[in-house]
């Protein structure tokens, strides 16, 4: 009788531990999940835009960057749509973050119409150019850094 009691306790403890681990794994994945949307999609999402962790990409509007240490404000453009971004991250914006650069902002859209980013990534639009004398079909494989 006492062996059955011990086996039952071990089984219950195992189920509780496994259940807790599964719960933490699922909630952790959901907390780190972010959806990629275009600026147009973001602006047409309605109230759903304010509750999701999002990734938004576009080109940095020339003359819109305002830096103050690790903080930056700028405007992203994509097919005629514009989005004001307020970046407050632990690291300063990357060196490639400048006018006309392609940028990706990760964060939350605020009810104030501003995208509050905690991460930004930038790719300089002029960083890669085709090799001199290359044909258009060869440019993808022969691009060289400037």
Backbone torsions as a table, in degrees:
resi	resn	phi	psi	omega
1	UNK	NA	-39.7	-178.5
2	UNK	-70.2	-31.5	177.5
3	UNK	-64.8	-40.4	178.5
4	UNK	-64.6	-38.0	179.0
5	UNK	-63.8	-42.8	178.5
6	UNK	-66.9	-43.1	179.4
7	UNK	-62.9	-40.6	178.7
8	UNK	-64.5	-42.2	178.3
9	UNK	-63.8	-42.9	178.9
10	UNK	-63.8	-42.1	179.7
11	UNK	-63.8	-45.2	179.4
12	UNK	-63.2	-44.3	179.0
13	UNK	-61.2	-41.6	179.4
14	UNK	-63.7	-44.9	179.8
15	UNK	-62.6	-42.2	179.4
16	UNK	-64.3	-43.9	-179.3
17	UNK	-65.2	-47.3	-179.9
18	UNK	-64.2	-41.1	177.9
19	UNK	-61.8	-41.2	178.7
20	UNK	-65.0	-43.1	179.0
21	UNK	-63.0	-44.2	179.2
22	UNK	-63.3	-42.4	178.9
23	UNK	-60.7	-46.5	180.0
24	UNK	-64.8	-37.8	179.3
25	UNK	-65.2	-45.8	-178.2
26	UNK	-67.0	-45.7	-179.3
27	UNK	-68.6	-32.1	177.1
28	UNK	-67.1	-41.1	178.6
29	UNK	-65.5	-44.5	179.9
30	UNK	-64.8	-35.0	-179.9
31	UNK	-68.8	-30.4	-177.8
32	UNK	-94.8	-2.2	-178.1
33	UNK	-76.4	134.3	174.8
34	UNK	-133.7	142.1	-177.9
35	UNK	-95.9	139.2	175.6
36	UNK	-91.0	125.3	178.2
37	UNK	-135.1	154.9	173.3
38	UNK	-82.7	167.6	179.5
39	UNK	-62.1	-41.7	178.8
40	UNK	-61.9	-45.0	178.6
41	UNK	-61.7	-42.5	179.9
42	UNK	-59.3	-46.2	-176.5
43	UNK	-72.3	-14.8	178.4
44	UNK	-107.0	8.6	-178.8
45	UNK	-78.4	-17.0	-177.8
46	UNK	70.0	-142.3	-176.7
47	UNK	-66.5	-21.2	179.1
48	UNK	-64.6	-25.5	-178.6
49	UNK	-66.2	-27.0	-174.9
50	UNK	-84.4	-10.3	-174.1
51	UNK	-112.6	0.7	-175.8
52	UNK	-116.4	148.3	172.8
53	UNK	-82.3	123.6	-170.4
54	UNK	-127.5	161.3	171.8
55	UNK	-122.8	128.6	-179.0
56	UNK	-130.7	134.7	-178.7
57	UNK	-119.9	156.7	176.2
58	UNK	176.5	-174.4	176.4
59	UNK	-98.9	141.7	179.8
60	UNK	-72.7	124.6	-179.5
61	UNK	-66.4	129.6	179.7
62	UNK	-58.3	134.2	178.2
63	UNK	80.1	3.5	-176.0
64	UNK	-95.9	-8.4	-175.3
65	UNK	-78.9	126.4	174.5
66	UNK	-125.3	112.1	-177.3
67	UNK	-106.3	146.0	173.0
68	UNK	-149.4	92.1	-175.9
69	UNK	65.1	-126.3	179.8
70	UNK	-84.9	-0.9	-179.0
71	UNK	-98.4	141.1	177.0
72	UNK	-146.8	146.4	172.4
73	UNK	-124.3	138.4	-177.9
74	UNK	-160.7	173.4	178.8
75	UNK	-119.3	132.0	173.5
76	UNK	-97.0	141.3	177.3
77	UNK	-121.1	143.6	177.1
78	UNK	-157.5	112.6	178.5
79	UNK	48.8	49.0	177.7
80	UNK	83.9	-8.1	177.9
81	UNK	-95.8	144.0	179.8
82	UNK	-124.4	149.3	179.0
83	UNK	-141.6	123.6	176.3
84	UNK	-79.2	132.3	-177.3
85	UNK	-121.9	134.6	175.8
86	UNK	-117.0	107.7	-177.5
87	UNK	-97.9	122.6	174.3
88	UNK	-131.4	90.5	-178.5
89	UNK	-120.0	176.0	179.4
90	UNK	-75.4	-26.4	-178.3
91	UNK	-109.9	150.1	174.6
92	UNK	-68.5	159.0	177.7
93	UNK	-56.9	148.4	-178.9
94	UNK	-65.8	161.4	-179.4
95	UNK	-61.2	-29.8	-178.6
96	UNK	-78.9	-1.3	179.9
97	UNK	-83.2	102.9	-179.3
98	UNK	-155.0	179.7	-178.8
99	UNK	-52.7	138.5	177.9
100	UNK	67.6	1.9	178.2
101	UNK	-74.0	148.6	172.8
102	UNK	-75.8	131.5	-177.4
103	UNK	-134.5	150.5	176.5
104	UNK	-123.7	123.5	179.0
105	UNK	-109.8	135.2	179.9
106	UNK	-119.0	125.9	-179.5
107	UNK	169.5	-144.9	-176.3
108	UNK	-127.7	144.4	176.6
109	UNK	-87.0	127.4	-177.5
110	UNK	-93.3	158.2	177.9
111	UNK	-66.8	-12.5	176.9
112	UNK	-81.7	1.3	179.2
113	UNK	83.7	7.2	-179.7
114	UNK	-109.6	138.9	176.2
115	UNK	-87.4	119.3	-177.9
116	UNK	-95.7	102.1	-173.9
117	UNK	-94.6	141.5	173.9
118	UNK	-107.3	-12.4	176.7
119	UNK	-142.6	143.5	169.3
120	UNK	-136.8	146.0	175.3
121	UNK	-128.1	143.8	-178.7
122	UNK	-138.0	146.2	176.6
123	UNK	-127.0	124.7	-179.1
124	UNK	-68.0	126.6	-177.1
125	UNK	-64.0	-27.2	-176.7
126	UNK	-103.4	13.9	-175.2
127	UNK	-68.8	-35.4	-178.0
128	UNK	-117.9	136.7	178.2
129	UNK	-135.7	154.0	178.9
130	UNK	-63.4	150.8	177.0
131	UNK	-63.0	146.0	179.9
132	UNK	-56.6	129.5	177.9
133	UNK	80.4	4.1	-179.0
134	UNK	-76.9	145.7	175.4
135	UNK	-78.3	155.8	-179.2
136	UNK	-53.6	-34.9	-178.9
137	UNK	-72.1	-20.0	-178.9
138	UNK	-92.6	-9.5	-172.2
139	UNK	-63.6	-32.9	-178.3
140	UNK	-67.8	-36.3	-176.6
141	UNK	-91.7	-14.3	-174.6
142	UNK	-116.5	14.7	-179.1
143	UNK	-62.3	138.4	-179.4
144	UNK	-124.9	141.8	175.9
145	UNK	-65.7	145.9	177.3
146	UNK	-82.3	NA	NA
